[in-house]
């Protein structure tokens, strides 16, 4: 039931927006996207710093204390270590700078030790490399070589290990840390190759995977989410799941595709891909910001269920006697009362089919896309018919008490908030057992359950005329089922967040698998729950969460996040003295965890 993925443009353009650019870097820090440097359409290099606040949806320039700034650069690398951002290299440069988010100032890092030097016959010198952070060190990969930078001593070491990959001076590499290893992605002869790097032995190992007819372009960007590697190549998105040997093409809704962009940046925020900037094939540089959503939202689900014809229970006749079916609960919600439904039905009797169809689409929050081919073949006549149909639709709505609200504002989300609160009109009950085996009734509208969940839709189609109740068989707590139902009405996760802020992670934990289990039209709920769990992880709740998700491939990123928190965060000494830690090392699965992440206990 999962719908196609969508690239959604986010943020509002303002004077604070970054200048259009490519070959920049983008990182996530404290719920903000940080954009640094890059190249402009006239070939100039930049050294500015901008941030995008995901909660506010706004851009701002990062204020700098002091006069020191990095040299301008593009095709550089940027990493985060603790509260500082480190940037290295780029076109015609071999310098390293660090920006302190606490002090809002830059510092030049002296190049000490056996550091990367200018390589002969490299056009771009120290550009097109890749960096990854592991514990207290940064590893730099490029030009078939590798270096280690120690954040504690601020010194470089060239790693004397086997060469990897293929020499390239104009195509960027990417690197990621996953389960105690680094993985380097590089482009070789019209194909992508992956190399695994062992942090302990400093040895490289090629990774083989099948492409199944997929052809990658040298114009590509790569990012890692959980146990999946995503590659955007020439506008097409692919994914590779660790533990498998193939790449898969991800279907994108044609209405929500991104143009062919070169030298853009790909980041991960709240387990969603974030795409910024780059240059088009026309050589035009852009500053657009996109976020990838896997699946649909409330409005799109309404559009789909209107097209599907499932669970319709009311119809409206047009002037030609053609019936137009709908869901009575939604029509009454939008029009306000039974009397208004009767009035609307009588008005439809005097209109043609396309006007009635258009009215229902407005009621469902998805204005009709006129297809006039069946009404006229003359283009001028088609345009007149469209105008007449739109006018007739507006005139019909103006005769209804809530018609102006529906036609002009189309605020379907606000209406659904009222729908959620209206317990009297809810016609279905989910019976959930609490911890004491008592029944707890979760009330909802059949229409909403069928709208958002394939599991409930199939269930309701089979019991539509027989029962208005169903026992819950998932074993989830009542508060989790209630939070899920609330999400169906609102697309909001506020209830889940509120539990987590109070230290209760059980709701977010139990809803991690909800998109798959309940056959939702979107995976966004999983990503939201993962983000909530990460943000609210602390020294008192980490063990139940690790125990709950251990071994679940879908949540390997969260698993690694918890491992890093327990063994490498500033709380590690406190955690090692806790009862939870003692409980952890006594579990039968801890040896497997320790081996997997090379933990020294």
C-alpha positions as CSV (number, residue, x, y, z in Angstrom):
1,X,0.0,0.0,0.0
2,X,3.1,2.2,0.3
3,X,2.9,5.1,-2.2
4,X,5.8,6.3,-4.4
5,X,8.5,8.5,-2.7
6,X,8.3,12.3,-3.1
7,X,10.9,15.0,-3.1
8,X,9.2,17.9,-1.2
9,X,10.7,21.4,-1.5
10,X,11.0,22.9,2.0
11,X,11.9,26.2,3.5
12,X,11.1,29.8,2.5
13,X,13.4,31.9,0.4
14,X,14.7,35.1,2.0
15,X,17.6,37.4,2.1
16,X,19.2,35.0,4.5
17,X,19.1,32.1,2.0
18,X,22.5,30.8,0.7
19,X,23.7,32.0,-2.6
20,X,23.1,29.4,-5.4
21,X,26.1,27.0,-5.4
22,X,27.5,23.6,-6.1
23,X,30.4,21.5,-4.7
24,X,29.6,22.7,-1.2
25,X,29.2,20.6,2.0
26,X,26.1,20.1,4.1
27,X,26.0,18.6,7.6
28,X,23.4,18.3,10.3
29,X,24.0,19.8,13.7
30,X,21.4,20.4,16.5
31,X,18.4,20.0,14.2
32,X,19.9,22.4,11.6
33,X,21.4,22.0,8.2
34,X,24.8,23.7,7.9
35,X,25.9,24.7,4.4
36,X,29.6,25.7,4.0
37,X,31.5,27.1,1.0
38,X,31.1,25.8,-2.6
39,X,31.4,27.3,-6.1
40,X,29.1,29.9,-7.8
41,X,27.9,30.0,-11.4
42,X,30.7,32.5,-12.3
43,X,33.4,30.1,-11.0
44,X,34.1,31.9,-7.7
45,X,34.8,30.0,-4.6
46,X,32.9,30.7,-1.3
47,X,33.7,30.5,2.4
48,X,30.4,31.5,3.9
49,X,28.3,29.6,6.5
50,X,24.5,29.3,6.5
51,X,22.1,27.2,8.5
52,X,18.5,26.0,7.9
53,X,16.3,25.5,11.0
54,X,14.1,22.5,10.2
55,X,11.6,23.4,13.0
56,X,11.1,27.0,11.9
57,X,11.6,26.3,8.2
58,X,13.9,29.3,7.9
59,X,17.4,30.1,6.7
60,X,19.9,32.3,8.6
61,X,23.5,33.3,8.2
62,X,25.8,31.9,10.9
63,X,27.3,34.8,12.8
64,X,31.1,34.6,13.2
65,X,33.1,36.0,16.1
66,X,36.5,37.3,15.1
67,X,38.0,38.0,11.7
68,X,39.5,34.6,10.9
69,X,37.8,32.7,8.2
70,X,38.8,29.7,6.1
71,X,40.1,30.2,2.6
72,X,37.4,29.9,-0.1
73,X,37.0,26.3,-1.3
74,X,34.9,23.8,-3.2
75,X,34.9,20.0,-3.4
76,X,36.2,19.9,0.2
77,X,35.2,17.7,3.1
78,X,33.4,18.6,6.3
79,X,32.8,16.5,9.5
80,X,31.4,17.0,13.0
81,X,33.4,16.0,16.0
82,X,31.8,16.9,19.4
83,X,30.8,20.6,19.2
84,X,33.2,21.5,16.3
85,X,32.9,21.3,12.5
86,X,36.2,20.5,10.7
87,X,36.7,21.2,7.1
88,X,39.7,20.1,5.0
89,X,41.0,20.5,1.5
90,X,39.2,21.5,-1.7
91,X,40.2,23.1,-4.9
92,X,43.8,24.2,-4.9
93,X,44.0,23.9,-1.1
94,X,45.6,21.8,1.6
95,X,44.4,23.6,4.7
96,X,42.2,22.6,7.6
97,X,39.9,24.7,9.7
98,X,37.6,24.1,12.7
99,X,34.4,26.0,13.5
100,X,33.3,26.0,17.2
101,X,29.5,26.0,17.4
102,X,29.8,27.0,21.1
103,X,32.0,30.0,20.5
104,X,31.0,30.8,16.9
105,X,34.6,31.3,15.7
106,X,37.0,29.7,13.3
107,X,40.4,28.3,14.1
108,X,43.1,27.2,11.6
109,X,44.4,23.7,12.4
110,X,48.2,23.5,11.8
111,X,49.1,20.7,9.5
112,X,51.3,18.4,11.7
113,X,52.7,14.9,11.0
114,X,52.4,13.0,7.8
115,X,49.5,14.9,6.3
116,X,48.0,14.7,2.8
117,X,50.2,16.8,0.5
118,X,49.6,18.0,-3.1
119,X,49.6,15.0,-5.4
120,X,51.4,15.4,-8.7
121,X,49.1,15.4,-11.8
122,X,46.0,16.1,-9.7
123,X,44.2,19.0,-11.3
124,X,42.1,19.8,-8.2
125,X,44.9,18.9,-5.7
126,X,43.2,17.8,-2.4
127,X,39.6,17.8,-3.6
128,X,37.2,15.0,-4.4
129,X,38.3,13.0,-1.3
130,X,36.0,11.6,1.5
131,X,36.2,11.7,5.3
132,X,34.6,9.8,8.1
133,X,34.8,10.1,11.9
134,X,35.4,7.0,14.1
135,X,35.8,7.5,17.8
136,X,38.4,10.3,18.3
137,X,39.8,10.2,14.8
138,X,39.0,11.3,11.3
139,X,39.9,9.1,8.4
140,X,40.5,10.6,4.9
141,X,40.3,8.5,1.8
142,X,41.3,9.6,-1.7
143,X,43.7,9.0,-4.6
144,X,44.1,5.3,-3.6
145,X,45.5,6.3,-0.2
146,X,44.3,6.9,3.4
147,X,45.2,9.2,6.3
148,X,44.3,9.3,9.9
149,X,43.8,12.6,11.8
150,X,43.8,12.5,15.6
151,X,41.4,15.1,17.1
152,X,43.2,14.9,20.5
153,X,46.7,15.5,19.2
154,X,45.7,17.4,16.0
155,X,48.2,15.4,14.0
156,X,48.1,13.4,10.8
157,X,49.3,9.9,10.0
158,X,49.5,8.3,6.6
159,X,48.3,4.7,6.8
160,X,50.7,2.3,5.3
161,X,48.1,-0.2,4.0
162,X,47.1,-1.7,0.7
163,X,45.8,0.7,-2.0
164,X,42.2,0.7,-2.8
165,X,39.9,1.6,-5.6
166,X,40.8,3.5,-8.7
167,X,42.8,6.7,-9.2
168,X,40.5,9.6,-10.1
169,X,41.0,13.3,-10.0
170,X,37.6,14.6,-11.0
171,X,35.0,12.4,-9.4
172,X,34.1,12.6,-5.7
173,X,34.4,9.7,-3.3
174,X,32.0,9.2,-0.3
175,X,32.6,7.4,3.0
176,X,30.5,6.2,5.8
177,X,31.0,4.5,9.2
178,X,28.8,1.4,9.7
179,X,29.1,-1.2,12.4
180,X,32.7,-0.6,13.2
181,X,33.9,-0.3,9.6
182,X,34.3,2.5,7.0
183,X,32.8,2.0,3.6
184,X,34.1,4.1,0.7
185,X,32.1,4.6,-2.5
186,X,33.9,5.6,-5.7
187,X,33.0,5.8,-9.3
188,X,35.0,3.7,-11.8
189,X,34.4,3.3,-15.5
190,X,30.6,4.0,-15.5
191,X,30.0,2.1,-12.3
192,X,30.0,2.4,-8.6
193,X,32.4,0.4,-6.5
194,X,32.5,-0.1,-2.7
195,X,35.5,-0.7,-0.5
196,X,35.4,-1.8,3.2
197,X,38.0,-0.3,5.6
198,X,38.9,-2.0,8.9
199,X,39.7,0.7,11.5
200,X,41.7,-1.8,13.6
201,X,43.9,-3.3,10.9
202,X,43.8,-0.4,8.4
203,X,43.2,-2.9,5.6
204,X,40.9,-2.5,2.6
205,X,38.5,-5.1,1.2
206,X,36.5,-4.8,-2.0
207,X,32.7,-5.3,-1.7
208,X,30.8,-6.9,-4.5
209,X,27.2,-6.2,-5.4
210,X,25.0,-6.7,-8.3
211,X,23.6,-3.8,-10.4
212,X,20.8,-5.7,-12.1
213,X,21.0,-3.5,-15.2
214,X,21.4,-0.3,-13.3
215,X,23.8,2.2,-14.9
216,X,25.2,4.8,-12.5
217,X,26.4,8.2,-13.8
218,X,29.5,10.1,-12.6
219,X,27.0,12.7,-11.4
220,X,26.0,11.0,-8.1
221,X,25.7,11.7,-4.4
222,X,25.4,9.0,-1.7
223,X,24.1,8.9,1.9
224,X,23.4,6.3,4.6
225,X,20.2,5.8,6.5
226,X,20.0,3.0,9.0
227,X,21.2,-0.1,7.1
228,X,20.5,1.4,3.6
229,X,22.8,3.2,1.3
230,X,21.0,5.7,-1.0
231,X,22.5,7.0,-4.3
232,X,21.0,9.8,-6.3
233,X,22.4,9.5,-9.8
234,X,21.2,11.7,-12.7
235,X,17.9,12.4,-11.0
236,X,17.2,8.7,-10.3
237,X,17.3,7.3,-6.7
238,X,18.6,3.8,-5.8
239,X,19.1,2.0,-2.5
240,X,21.4,-0.8,-1.4
241,X,20.7,-2.7,1.9
242,X,23.8,-3.9,3.7
243,X,23.7,-7.7,3.9
244,X,22.4,-8.0,0.4
245,X,24.3,-7.9,-2.9
246,X,22.1,-5.7,-5.1
247,X,20.9,-2.2,-5.7
248,X,17.2,-1.4,-6.2
249,X,15.5,1.5,-8.0
250,X,13.2,3.6,-5.9
251,X,10.0,4.8,-7.6
252,X,9.5,8.6,-7.4
253,X,6.1,10.2,-8.0
254,X,6.5,12.0,-11.3
255,X,4.9,15.1,-9.7
256,X,7.6,15.2,-7.1
257,X,10.8,14.5,-9.0
258,X,13.9,16.6,-8.8
259,X,15.7,17.9,-11.9
260,X,19.0,16.6,-13.0
261,X,21.5,18.3,-10.6
262,X,25.3,18.1,-10.6
263,X,27.5,18.5,-7.5
264,X,24.6,18.9,-5.0
265,X,24.8,17.7,-1.4
266,X,22.8,14.9,0.3
267,X,22.3,14.9,4.0
268,X,20.2,13.0,6.6
269,X,17.8,14.7,9.0
270,X,15.3,12.7,11.0
271,X,16.1,9.7,8.9
272,X,15.1,11.6,5.7
273,X,17.3,12.5,2.8
274,X,17.8,16.2,2.4
275,X,19.1,17.5,-1.0
276,X,20.5,21.1,-1.4
277,X,21.9,23.1,-4.3
278,X,24.0,22.1,-7.2
279,X,24.0,23.0,-10.9
280,X,21.5,22.1,-13.6
281,X,22.5,20.8,-17.0
282,X,21.9,24.3,-18.3
283,X,24.8,25.5,-16.1
284,X,22.3,27.3,-13.9
285,X,23.2,27.1,-10.2
286,X,20.4,26.6,-7.7
287,X,19.7,27.0,-4.0
288,X,16.6,24.7,-3.7
289,X,16.2,22.5,-0.6
290,X,14.3,19.2,-0.9
291,X,13.3,16.5,1.6
292,X,12.5,13.0,0.6
293,X,9.3,11.5,1.9
294,X,8.6,7.8,1.5
295,X,4.9,7.6,0.8
296,X,1.9,9.9,1.0
297,X,0.2,12.3,3.5
298,X,-3.4,12.8,4.6
299,X,-4.4,14.8,1.5
300,X,-2.9,12.3,-0.9
301,X,-4.6,9.4,1.0
302,X,-7.9,11.2,0.6
303,X,-7.3,11.6,-3.1
304,X,-6.5,7.8,-3.4
305,X,-9.5,6.6,-1.5
306,X,-11.8,8.8,-3.5
307,X,-10.4,7.1,-6.7
308,X,-10.5,3.6,-5.2
309,X,-14.2,3.6,-4.4
310,X,-13.8,1.5,-1.3
311,X,-16.3,1.8,1.6
312,X,-18.5,4.4,-0.2
313,X,-21.8,4.7,1.6
314,X,-23.5,7.7,0.0
315,X,-24.1,8.9,-3.5
316,X,-25.1,12.2,-5.2
317,X,-27.0,12.3,-8.6
318,X,-26.1,14.9,-11.2
319,X,-28.5,16.4,-13.8
320,X,-28.0,13.4,-16.1
321,X,-28.9,10.9,-13.4
322,X,-25.2,9.7,-13.0
323,X,-24.4,8.7,-9.4
324,X,-21.3,10.1,-7.7
325,X,-20.3,8.1,-4.6
326,X,-18.6,9.3,-1.5
327,X,-18.0,8.6,2.2
328,X,-20.8,10.0,4.3
329,X,-18.7,10.6,7.4
330,X,-16.3,12.9,5.5
331,X,-19.0,14.7,3.6
332,X,-20.9,15.4,6.9
333,X,-17.6,16.5,8.5
334,X,-16.9,19.0,5.7
335,X,-20.5,20.3,5.2
336,X,-21.4,20.4,8.8
337,X,-24.7,18.6,9.2
338,X,-27.2,16.1,7.7
339,X,-29.3,19.1,6.6
340,X,-26.4,20.5,4.6
341,X,-25.8,17.1,3.0
342,X,-29.5,17.1,1.8
343,X,-29.1,20.6,0.5
344,X,-25.9,19.6,-1.4
345,X,-27.6,16.6,-2.9
346,X,-30.4,18.7,-4.2
347,X,-28.0,21.2,-5.7
348,X,-26.1,18.4,-7.5
349,X,-29.3,17.4,-9.3
350,X,-29.0,20.7,-11.4
351,X,-25.4,20.3,-12.4
352,X,-23.4,18.4,-15.0
353,X,-21.1,15.5,-14.1
354,X,-17.9,17.4,-14.1
355,X,-19.2,20.1,-11.6
356,X,-20.4,17.4,-9.2
357,X,-17.1,15.6,-9.5
358,X,-15.2,18.8,-8.9
359,X,-17.3,19.5,-5.8
360,X,-16.6,16.1,-4.3
361,X,-12.8,16.6,-5.0
362,X,-13.0,19.9,-3.0
363,X,-14.8,18.1,-0.2
364,X,-11.9,15.5,-0.1
365,X,-9.3,18.3,-0.1
366,X,-8.0,17.5,-3.6
367,X,-9.4,19.9,-6.3
368,X,-10.2,18.1,-9.5
369,X,-7.7,18.1,-12.3
370,X,-10.1,18.8,-15.2
371,X,-10.0,16.4,-18.1
372,X,-12.2,18.1,-20.7
373,X,-11.4,15.7,-23.6
374,X,-14.7,13.9,-23.2
375,X,-16.6,17.2,-23.3
376,X,-15.0,19.0,-26.3
377,X,-12.3,18.6,-28.9
378,X,-11.8,22.3,-29.6
379,X,-9.1,23.8,-27.4
380,X,-10.8,27.2,-27.0
381,X,-14.1,25.4,-26.1
382,X,-12.2,23.3,-23.5
383,X,-10.9,26.5,-21.8
384,X,-14.4,28.0,-21.7
385,X,-15.8,24.7,-20.3
386,X,-13.1,24.8,-17.6
387,X,-14.0,28.3,-16.6
388,X,-17.7,27.6,-16.6
389,X,-17.2,24.4,-14.5
390,X,-15.1,26.3,-12.0
391,X,-17.7,29.1,-11.7
392,X,-20.6,26.6,-11.3
393,X,-18.6,24.8,-8.6
394,X,-18.0,28.1,-6.7
395,X,-21.7,29.1,-7.1
396,X,-22.8,25.8,-5.7
397,X,-20.6,26.0,-2.7
398,X,-21.6,29.6,-1.9
399,X,-25.2,28.2,-1.3
400,X,-23.9,26.0,1.6
401,X,-23.2,27.3,5.1
402,X,-19.6,26.0,5.0
403,X,-19.1,26.3,1.3
404,X,-16.8,29.3,1.4
405,X,-14.5,27.5,3.9
406,X,-14.3,24.4,1.6
407,X,-13.9,26.2,-1.7
408,X,-11.6,29.0,-0.8
409,X,-9.5,27.8,2.1
410,X,-9.7,24.0,1.6
411,X,-8.4,23.5,5.2
412,X,-8.9,19.8,5.3
413,X,-6.2,19.3,8.1
414,X,-8.1,21.6,10.5
415,X,-11.4,19.8,9.8
416,X,-9.7,16.5,10.6
417,X,-8.6,17.9,13.9
418,X,-12.3,18.5,14.7
419,X,-13.1,15.1,13.3
420,X,-10.6,13.6,15.8
421,X,-12.3,15.3,18.8
422,X,-15.9,14.3,17.7
423,X,-16.4,11.1,19.7
424,X,-20.2,11.1,19.0
425,X,-19.7,10.5,15.3
426,X,-17.0,7.8,15.7
427,X,-18.5,4.5,14.5
428,X,-15.9,2.0,15.3
429,X,-14.2,0.7,18.4
430,X,-10.8,-1.1,18.8
431,X,-10.7,-3.0,22.0
432,X,-7.2,-3.1,23.6
433,X,-6.1,-5.0,26.7
434,X,-4.2,-3.0,29.3
435,X,-1.5,-4.3,31.6
436,X,-4.2,-5.7,34.0
437,X,-6.0,-7.4,31.1
438,X,-8.9,-4.9,31.3
439,X,-10.6,-3.7,28.1
440,X,-9.8,-0.2,26.8
441,X,-11.9,1.2,24.0
442,X,-10.2,3.2,21.3
443,X,-12.8,5.0,19.2
444,X,-12.3,6.0,15.6
445,X,-14.2,6.5,12.3
446,X,-14.2,3.5,10.0
447,X,-13.5,5.9,7.1
448,X,-10.3,7.2,8.7
449,X,-9.0,3.7,9.6
450,X,-9.6,2.6,6.1
451,X,-8.1,5.8,4.7
452,X,-4.7,5.4,6.4
453,X,-4.1,1.7,6.9
454,X,-4.3,-1.2,4.5
455,X,-4.7,-3.6,7.4
456,X,-7.7,-1.9,8.8
457,X,-9.1,-1.3,5.3
458,X,-9.1,-5.0,4.5
459,X,-10.5,-5.7,8.0
460,X,-13.3,-3.2,7.6
461,X,-14.3,-4.2,4.1
462,X,-14.9,-7.8,5.4
463,X,-16.9,-6.6,8.5
464,X,-18.5,-3.5,7.1
465,X,-22.0,-4.7,7.5
466,X,-21.5,-7.0,10.5
467,X,-19.6,-5.3,13.4
468,X,-18.6,-2.0,14.7
469,X,-15.9,-3.4,17.1
470,X,-12.7,-5.4,16.7
471,X,-10.3,-6.8,19.3
472,X,-6.7,-5.6,19.0
473,X,-4.4,-8.6,18.3
474,X,-1.1,-6.8,18.2
475,X,-0.3,-6.9,21.9
476,X,0.5,-3.2,21.9
477,X,-0.4,-0.9,24.9
478,X,-3.6,1.1,24.7
479,X,-1.6,4.4,24.7
480,X,0.3,3.2,21.6
481,X,-2.9,2.3,19.7
482,X,-4.4,5.7,20.7
483,X,-1.3,7.5,19.5
484,X,-1.4,5.6,16.2
485,X,-5.1,6.5,15.7
486,X,-4.4,10.1,16.5
487,X,-1.6,10.0,13.9
488,X,-4.2,8.8,11.3
489,X,-6.2,12.0,11.8
490,X,-3.4,14.5,12.0
491,X,-0.1,13.3,10.5
492,X,1.3,14.6,13.7
493,X,3.5,12.8,16.3
494,X,2.9,15.2,19.2
495,X,1.4,12.5,21.4
496,X,4.4,10.2,20.8
497,X,6.8,13.1,21.6
498,X,5.0,14.0,24.8
499,X,5.4,10.5,26.1
500,X,9.1,10.4,25.2
501,X,9.8,13.8,26.9
502,X,8.4,12.3,30.1
503,X,10.9,9.5,29.8
504,X,8.4,6.9,28.4
505,X,9.9,5.5,25.1
506,X,7.5,2.6,24.9
507,X,5.0,4.3,22.5
508,X,7.8,5.3,20.0
509,X,9.3,1.8,20.4
510,X,6.0,0.0,19.7
511,X,5.2,2.1,16.6
512,X,8.6,1.7,14.9
513,X,7.2,-1.1,12.8
514,X,3.7,0.4,12.4
515,X,4.1,1.4,8.7
516,X,4.9,-2.3,7.7
517,X,2.5,-4.0,10.2
518,X,-0.5,-1.7,9.6
519,X,0.3,-1.3,5.9
520,X,0.4,2.5,6.0
521,X,0.8,4.6,2.9
522,X,4.0,6.2,4.3
523,X,7.2,5.2,6.1
524,X,7.4,8.6,7.7
525,X,6.1,7.3,11.1
526,X,9.1,5.0,11.4
527,X,11.5,7.8,10.7
528,X,9.8,10.1,13.2
529,X,9.9,7.4,15.9
530,X,13.6,6.7,15.3
531,X,14.3,10.5,15.6
532,X,12.2,10.7,18.9
533,X,14.1,7.7,20.4
534,X,17.5,9.2,19.5
535,X,16.6,12.6,20.9
536,X,15.3,11.2,24.2
537,X,17.9,8.5,24.8
538,X,19.5,8.9,28.2
539,X,21.4,6.9,30.8
540,X,18.1,5.6,32.4
541,X,16.3,4.3,29.3
542,X,19.0,3.0,26.8
543,X,18.9,-0.7,27.9
544,X,15.2,-1.5,27.3
545,X,15.5,0.2,23.9
546,X,18.6,-1.7,22.9
547,X,17.1,-5.0,24.1
548,X,13.9,-4.3,22.1
549,X,15.6,-3.5,18.7
550,X,18.7,-5.7,18.9
551,X,19.0,-7.9,15.7
552,X,16.3,-6.0,13.8
553,X,18.1,-5.1,10.5
554,X,15.7,-2.1,9.9
555,X,16.9,-0.4,13.0
556,X,20.7,-1.0,12.8
557,X,21.4,2.7,12.7
558,X,19.5,3.2,16.0
559,X,21.4,0.2,17.4
560,X,24.7,1.7,16.5
561,X,23.6,5.1,18.0
562,X,22.9,3.4,21.3
563,X,26.2,1.5,21.3
564,X,28.1,4.8,20.7
565,X,26.1,6.4,23.5
566,X,26.9,3.6,26.0
567,X,30.6,3.0,25.1
568,X,31.9,6.3,23.7
569,X,29.7,9.2,25.0
570,X,30.6,11.5,27.9
571,X,28.2,9.3,30.0
572,X,30.1,6.1,29.4
573,X,31.8,6.0,32.9
574,X,28.5,6.6,34.6
575,X,26.8,4.0,32.5
576,X,29.4,1.4,33.2
577,X,28.7,1.7,36.9
578,X,25.0,1.3,36.5
579,X,22.8,-1.8,37.0
580,X,21.7,-1.6,33.4
581,X,25.2,-2.1,32.2
582,X,25.7,-5.1,34.3
583,X,22.4,-6.4,33.0
584,X,23.6,-5.9,29.4
585,X,26.9,-7.8,29.8
586,X,25.0,-10.8,31.3
587,X,22.6,-11.1,28.4
588,X,23.0,-14.1,26.0
589,X,23.2,-11.7,23.1
590,X,25.9,-9.4,24.4
591,X,28.9,-11.4,23.0
592,X,27.3,-11.1,19.6
593,X,27.0,-7.3,20.1
594,X,30.5,-7.0,21.3
595,X,31.9,-8.9,18.4
596,X,29.8,-6.9,15.9
597,X,31.0,-3.5,17.1
598,X,34.4,-4.7,18.3
599,X,33.7,-3.5,21.9
600,X,36.5,-3.7,24.5
601,X,34.8,-4.5,27.8
